Amino acid sequence: MDHLVLICVLFMASSAIGLTITPVSEVDLNRLVMEQLKNPVKRTAEARHCQPSCPYGWVQFDGRCFSYFGYSMDWAAAEAYCINLGGNLASIHSENEYQVVKALVRAYDPKEQETWIGLSNCQKKNSWLWSDGNRYRYSKWNNKEPNHSGGECCVHINYGSQKDWNDIACNKAYSFVCVRRLRKDIMGRLMEISLLAFLCVASSVSGLVIKPVSEADLHALVQEQIKSPVNRMNSEKDTCEPSCPYGWVKFNGRCFSYFGQAVDWVTAEAYCINLGGNLASIHSENEYQVVKALVRAYDPSEKETWIGLSNCQKKNSWIWSDGTKFTYSKWNPGEPNHINGECCVAINWGSTKNWNDCQCHIGNPFVCVRKL
């Protein structure tokens, strides 16, 4: 087995220096999509040669997997469907990616009917956010769009005669395209790290790690990382563990950081994206207590603080801004109540200091999260 691993590592390393020409024409991209949809046997054979691959029915392009679904759903329901498949509604970051998505839709729907993608600005007009948490840096709007007519804030493609992007009411029902990261087996992951680092990590995984469970333990964990950065760096250096940037707290494979400037929800999310993360998503009581302890470390009064949860696209359809699944909550009694269009979420509200839905334009400090 060790020989096979080494051979596969060397194979991937040797192929990584090969020149790959990214297709640029619509014809090339259409051919790429059709070849993957019509030749699953070839793709299976490629997967056997240490190459990461997409599931059957998904199209691989630029390190991600795309799939079209012809069911008509509203935007929030389509996003939830994609999340359950391990992805999100498609984000698009280049003309090439856009033409791949267009070709994928066309392969199943020659009429190229209107189709949801993962873009919206329901929290704040003209502040566009992708549902998978990626940065917004490419667009292909139809002429005179977006126009925000009647509160339109979700985006579909293939609109009108131009067949490009349009903002539309989120409760409309359309087909949709999901995207998910390219699933890599152990061979694929070995390509991304040196063999030395792999062996170092492998040698340490046999150690038993006990997750803290009490609020006092979690508070101590946060304080130790904030107040003893040198000890933390030395410890991680000695054990080959990945580390968070200075000022961030590591917990459960992610890095958290508190920012005390009071800004609206969208501005906070944009700030986190610029740091390589998103507003914090929280998936367990332990994570919540870590976030609480982090806020308390900088703000003993525990003022209201933004996290990455919102439901501005559809009432009671809660979505984390980093694209992860909504599996945990800690609402105050009587919340959420959606009063006056409240659809963004802050913690440390009221006497119970838990979660509350708020108007997104209110200024609060915030907590960001990024992957380790």
Secondary structure, DSSP 8 states (H G I E B T S, - for coil): -HHHHHHHHHHHHHHHTS------SHHHHHHHHHHHHH-HHHHHHHHHTT-----TT-EEETTEEEEEEEEEE-HHHHHHHHHHTTSEE----SHHHHHHHHHHHHHH-TT---EEEEEE-SSSTT--EETTS-------B-TT----GGG--EEEEEETTTTEEEEE-TTS-EEEEEEEE----HHHHHHHS-HHHHHHHHHHTTS------SHHHHHHHHHHHHH-HHHHHHHHHHHT-----TT-EEETTEEEEEEEEEE-HHHHHHHHHHTTSEE----SHHHHHHHHHHHHHH-TT---EEEEEE-SSSTT--EETT--------B-TT----GGG--EEEEEETTTTEEEEE-TTS-EEEEEEEE-
